[in-house]
Amino acid sequence: MLCCHNNSANKYKRLDAKLERKMIEVKRSTSRDSNFRSVNGIILRFPQIKEGLKDIRVVFERFDEDSNGTIDREELNKCLYDLQFHLAKKEIDDLFQSCDVNGSEGIQFKEFIVLLCLIYLLMDHSYSPQATSQIGSPQLKATFDTIIEAFLFLDKNGDGKLNKKDMAKSLNEASRWEKSPAHITRSRFQEMDWDRNGKVTFREFLFSLINWIGIDTDDDNPMTEW
């Protein structure tokens, strides 16, 4: 698990609140029905999501100038400038602190994926094709959109975060007659709810999703069921 269960949750509050507001805004502005009908539909997309994120490795290695496996603050500033993500210093600091989950003062590859997806969400991603094309393949925008749509599907009450009731409803959506056991719902939710506060932010969801799809493995189907 990437996240450290520590008492430094305060460093996440400002960014997570901003992510919640953005998710609510995106959900309200989305007129079409979701492409997902069940959690299994999300799981079936895992290989596609994994493939779509592969090009980020090239970007990460390009800006990891000292090749130590992490991107420090100076390298991140250069990276965001080159990718034409125009963010205030405070916004960059919030992103860095929120994605540097082990407090190492360096962004590792999985953390870098999360950071870029958070930036993509917070920006007007529907209108920023130039920025996403700078990162890598045209697949990446579609991949980030798929991840955001998966979260929105799970967020049943539309409040920008997930709770246990959301998870139970999502897991049982495919069939009214076959209910997922309570311990399965509880287990999956706990995997995402790192700070044990009873809600899952988009940031927490992203880290869990990256673990589930096995971004550092060669297995095309690391998780087949919930």
GIGIPE-V998575 format. One line per field, one symbol per residue. ss: DSSP state (h for helix, s for strand, l for the rest). phi: phi as a letter, one per 20 degrees, with the letter a starting at -180 (. if undefined). Layout:
ss: ???
phi: ???
This chain:
ss: lllllllllhhhhhhhhhhhhhhhhhhhhlllllllllhhhhhhlhhhhhhhhllhhhhhhhhlllllllslhhhhhhhhhhllllllhhhhhhhhhhhlllllllslhhhhhhhhhhhhhhllhhhlhhhhhhhlllhhhhhhhhhhhhhhhhlllllllslhhhhhhhhllllllllllhhhhhhhhhhhlllllllslhhhhhhhhhhhhlllllllllllll
phi: .feeeceefgfegffffffgffffffffeeeefffedafgffffegfffgffefffgffgffeefeldncdeffffgfffffemeecfgfffffffffeefemembeegfffgggffffgffefffccfffffffrffffgfffffffffffffefemenbdcffgfffffeffbfedefggffgffffffeefeldnbcefffgfffgffffmfddeffcfcdbd
